[in-house]
């Protein structure tokens, strides 16, 4: 099997790398795990620089603002951006919502929403989880009641990433409380400026303000905000989740971080002994194991790409990547902190914070990756039932 990219794809990679070199600051090391106003604005400006090249969603069809590139071209793009730690924002719109609208949206919805995404003018957030409906998402209680040509939404969403910056939200709400829980849910596109919406920040343990809780009090959404059929939103939502969990090209960012750790271990010397950390078998073997795992994750990702290139929508295959990549970044952070010893718990720009404290902060921030996008337990259930054919317990 040949895993080489074509000459045209490598030329595309070189073009992206040249753009990144010219666009990002010379000392750019990537944003921290937490997004503040300054880094968000920098990401927004970077997005606007991608737009004229149609690089916000290069694999989207030309008529929707993309370049019509192949899924493999998209991998090349994502790998280049991931390795550079480019400040990509609005991933929920580009990677999850946009493809869902292309599949299920009306012509009017496509005209209304897709151009704003590919121009970088409209930022979206995802309204799925609720205080009592996380892993069992279909138990959500946010209600949407039809009133003439509108739906009136009441309820609460939580862990809503970047809601305090978003212009629009795609959300799930219960429209038939008497139906079985998977069959009474509808999928809505909601303007965040609509009266009755309140956004409150949630500070995570990495001291980041990325999450929010969002309250809806008699929020009126026109019927044009209903995506797909009434009461059939669950089935559309699972397609969105499959797009979210595919994480094309995500291994490139992990590779950059692993390269940093490898160089650090080869150059940093232990106080007293003068040996490099690399000379310690435990450190060397742990890093080698991470390199092997990185290649496994990349191959799992390529499997999903090959399915998408054939017009298939991965399901349990995407869950496999989600579990594996989540546990890999957690293991990478844990290994980095351990190798650094007493310095491993420091982050920031202080003189003793090794590698800018990236591993210490990642150790804390990546705890949530096993929950966001569907918990690891849920992903394993999907793999067991849909991939291995095991019975439900």
Secondary structure, DSSP 8 states (H G I E B T S, - for coil): ------HHHHHHHHHHHHHHHHHS-TT-----SS--HHHHHHHHHHHHHHHTTT-SSTTS-GGGTS----HHHHHHHHHHHHHTT-----HIIIIIIHHHHHHH--HHHHHHHHHHHHTT---EEEE--BTTBSSSGGG---EEEEETTEEEEEEEEES-TTTTT-SEEEEEEES-TTS-TTTSEEEEEEETTSTTEEEEEE--TTS---EEEEEEEEEEEEGGGEESSTTBHHHHHHHHHHHHHH-TTTHHHHHHHHHHHHHHHHH-B-TTT--BGGGSHHHHHHHHHHHHHHHHHHHHHHHHHHHHHTT---SHHHHHHHHHHHHHHHHHHHHHHHHTGGGGG--SSSTTSGGGGHHHHHHHHGGGGGTTTS-HHHHHHHIIIIIS-----
